[in-house]
Amino acid sequence: MTYCVGLLLDEGMVLLSDTRTNAGLDNISTYRKMFIYEDPGERVIVMMTSGSLSVTQTTIARLDEAVHAIDAADRGSIMTCETMLQVAEMIGQTLSDVRVEIASKMSRASESASAAMIVAGQRRGGAMRMFLIYPEGNFIEATKDTPFLQIGEHKYGKPILDRVVRPETSLQDARKAALLSMDSTLRSNLSVGMPLDLVTVRAGACRIEEQRRIDANDETFQEMSLAWSQALRDAFTKIAI
Amino acid sequence: MTYCVGLLLDEGMVLLSDTRTNAGLDNISTYRKMFIYEDPGERVIVMMTSGSLSVTQTTIARLDEAVHAIDAADRGSIMTCETMLQVAEMIGQTLSDVRVEIASKMSRASESASAAMIVAGQRRGGAMRMFLIYPEGNFIEATKDTPFLQIGEHKYGKPILDRVVRPETSLQDARKAALLSMDSTLRSNLSVGMPLDLVTVRAGACRIEEQRRIDANDETFQEMSLAWSQALRDAFTKIAI
């Protein structure tokens, strides 16, 4: 499985993904699930993927091919779309096409393949937006009421987000909330694993502000994880019932 | 859906279930999912159910009928079994039979029905044991390494249990952990709802020590829920990253 989470805040956006892919428990690999397209100051797009690797890789490959095509300006790509809504529609259409193609192959073997994506970004002059794209190609958008989107193993890490994330949450606190949400998921589910990919984008900047790969032996993350465990245990001790 | 959790500790056992049942989102009802059989000092058995109500009600009804049958001593029931293992086997067999019967009716309409159960108890002179019974009738047992079992919407409430529950956890702390695990689930998932049924059993006593129904307006629970939210937010603020 996978866990990816995106937070859309007044100050900016935080996106975090794990990298574990498995085909059965005895075939575990590390694959990047976060893909960044950037024309700094003009446009920034971050995509995260969950689900069947064959579907997500082919989808990303087609979107990428369009970006780098010689006739990209004519054919159109996520880097030439006029709005983030059009970006979401293009990704949704590509995901849906790929899924249907692969599903028709899989169905001969009574297997299925599916995938979902989160796409977030901003174009200069436009609004910062974040979408969750379903396997069928349709999508929903993060809003003030629901300022975060999750794909993959989303349940373990949802309680902390429900409690602390609001649109007015600072970028730094949102980063912390995303990492703690991931930490809970890593502890409770083997199919989600380090290293992590973390990106922050400041509203209006149309560029990546921070991009980090967090390895299993990252000291800052380990300290945060330990401190959070301790803080939870302390909080637990203090609660009277 | 449902959320039920059982904790097996050196000091005793804690069992907690919600009561929400839904057939679609517009058909929500309250049904007890915890069933207690007690011969105080001699034997105590607590069952919790999740899944299709038609399967769980029929299963419980058959087990109950056997307990109250005039020839119960000859026919055997969960109250005459010599060990908790035999109790688990009898429940597993009944659940499996009912599921197969109902599934054969449902399959005509391309529908399915399934259910799982937790059963915990002790007989005088025997060990305190707790089992999770799968729809197929087979089961697994709580152990020192894994001192809790969950059925239904188990993911939201797992992180807190993973962090604080050990076999040596006190009965009071286990009670608190179960309630906080339920609180996280209630916040994040609409299909789990108040009131709650809570039971504690002390090791060796072979009787219910505490049995409580916790309503939506229960002040102690509300205070705990608020205090936990506050404690989590405080802990979140203190963590540096």
Contacts between the chains, C-beta under 8 A, distances in Angstrom:
chain1	res1	chain2	res2	distance
A	153	B	155	7.8
A	155	B	153	7.8
A	155	B	155	3.5
A	155	B	156	5.3
A	155	B	188	7.3
A	156	B	155	5.3
A	156	B	156	7.2
A	156	B	158	6.3
A	156	B	159	5.6
A	158	B	156	6.3
A	158	B	188	4.9
A	159	B	156	5.6
A	159	B	159	7.4
A	159	B	184	4.2
A	159	B	187	6.3
A	159	B	188	5.4
A	160	B	232	7.3
A	160	B	236	7.6
A	162	B	187	5.7
A	162	B	188	5.6
A	163	B	187	7.5
A	163	B	229	6.0
A	163	B	232	5.7
A	163	B	233	6.7
A	163	B	236	7.9
A	164	B	232	7.5
A	164	B	233	6.3
A	164	B	236	5.4
A	173	B	236	7.7
A	175	B	241	6.9
A	176	B	236	7.1
A	176	B	239	6.3
A	176	B	241	4.8
A	177	B	236	7.2
A	179	B	241	6.2
A	180	B	236	7.2
A	180	B	239	7.3
A	184	B	159	4.2
A	187	B	159	6.4
A	187	B	162	5.7
A	187	B	163	7.5
A	188	B	155	7.3
A	188	B	158	4.9
A	188	B	159	5.4
A	188	B	162	5.6
A	220	B	241	6.6
A	221	B	241	8.0
A	224	B	239	6.1
A	224	B	240	7.4
A	224	B	241	4.7
A	227	B	238	7.9
A	227	B	239	5.3
A	227	B	240	7.4
A	228	B	235	7.2
A	228	B	239	5.6
A	229	B	163	6.1
A	231	B	235	3.5
A	231	B	236	8.0
A	231	B	238	6.2
A	231	B	239	6.2
A	232	B	160	7.3
A	232	B	163	5.7
A	232	B	164	7.6
A	232	B	232	7.6
A	232	B	235	6.3
A	233	B	163	6.7
A	233	B	164	6.3
A	234	B	235	7.2
A	235	B	228	7.1
A	235	B	231	3.5
A	235	B	232	6.3
A	235	B	234	7.2
A	235	B	235	5.1
A	236	B	160	7.6
A	236	B	163	7.9
A	236	B	164	5.4
A	236	B	173	7.7
A	236	B	176	7.1
A	236	B	177	7.2
A	236	B	180	7.2
A	236	B	231	8.0
A	238	B	227	7.9
A	238	B	231	6.1
A	239	B	176	6.3
A	239	B	180	7.3
A	239	B	224	6.1
A	239	B	227	5.3
A	239	B	228	5.7
A	239	B	231	6.2
A	240	B	224	7.5
A	240	B	227	7.4
A	241	B	175	6.9
A	241	B	176	4.8
A	241	B	179	6.2
A	241	B	220	6.6
A	241	B	221	8.0
A	241	B	224	4.7
